[in-house]
Amino acid sequence: MILSKAEIGKDYLVLKISANQKDKIKLYKLGVFKMQTLRLVNKIAGGGVIISVKFSDIVVGKNVAEKITVEKL
């Protein structure tokens, strides 16, 4: 499923990131990459999401959140 459709408060494993190279690099620097676990903290009006990766909360916009494929743990 895509990250923007995930359930709040659940943990997920990142399976694929279909974003452009620039966005992939930004996500990688923030700790979001293939086979990384994350938690969906909240959803933002307009389609964005707040995720928790390791010990940081990160806001991901709608366009990027729709390009991250995750699997529920």
C-alpha positions in Angstrom: 0.0 0.0 0.0 1.1 3.6 -0.4 2.1 5.6 2.7 -0.7 8.1 2.3 -3.2 5.3 2.7 -1.6 3.8 5.7 -3.2 3.6 9.2 -2.2 6.1 11.9 -0.2 4.7 14.8 0.9 1.5 13.0 4.5 0.5 12.0 5.4 -0.1 8.4 8.4 -1.4 6.4 9.4 0.7 3.3 9.3 -1.6 0.3 9.8 0.9 -2.5 10.3 4.6 -3.2 9.2 5.6 -6.7 10.1 9.3 -6.3 12.5 11.2 -8.5 16.2 11.1 -7.6 16.2 14.5 -5.9 13.4 13.4 -3.5 15.0 10.0 -2.9 18.2 11.7 -1.8 16.3 14.0 0.6 14.4 11.1 2.1 17.6 9.1 2.4 19.2 11.9 4.3 16.2 11.9 6.7 16.5 8.2 7.2 13.7 7.0 4.9 14.9 4.3 2.5 14.1 0.8 1.3 13.7 -1.8 4.1 13.6 0.9 6.8 10.8 0.8 9.4 8.7 3.8 10.2 5.5 4.7 12.1 2.7 6.8 10.7 2.1 9.4 13.4 -0.6 11.5 11.8 -2.1 12.7 8.5 -2.3 16.3 7.4 -5.1 18.0 5.6 -4.2 18.0 1.9 -2.7 14.5 1.9 0.6 15.0 3.7 1.7 12.7 6.5 3.9 12.9 9.6 6.1 9.8 10.1 8.5 8.8 12.9 11.8 7.3 11.7 14.2 6.2 14.4 13.9 9.2 16.9 12.7 11.9 14.5 9.3 13.0 13.3 9.3 14.0 9.6 6.6 15.7 7.5 6.2 14.2 4.1 4.1 16.0 1.4 1.3 14.3 -0.4 3.2 13.9 -3.7 6.1 12.1 -2.1 3.9 10.1 0.4 2.0 8.7 -2.6 5.3 7.4 -4.1 6.4 5.4 -1.0 5.2 1.8 -0.9 5.0 0.3 2.6 4.0 -3.0 4.2 2.3 -3.2 7.6 4.5 -4.9 10.3 
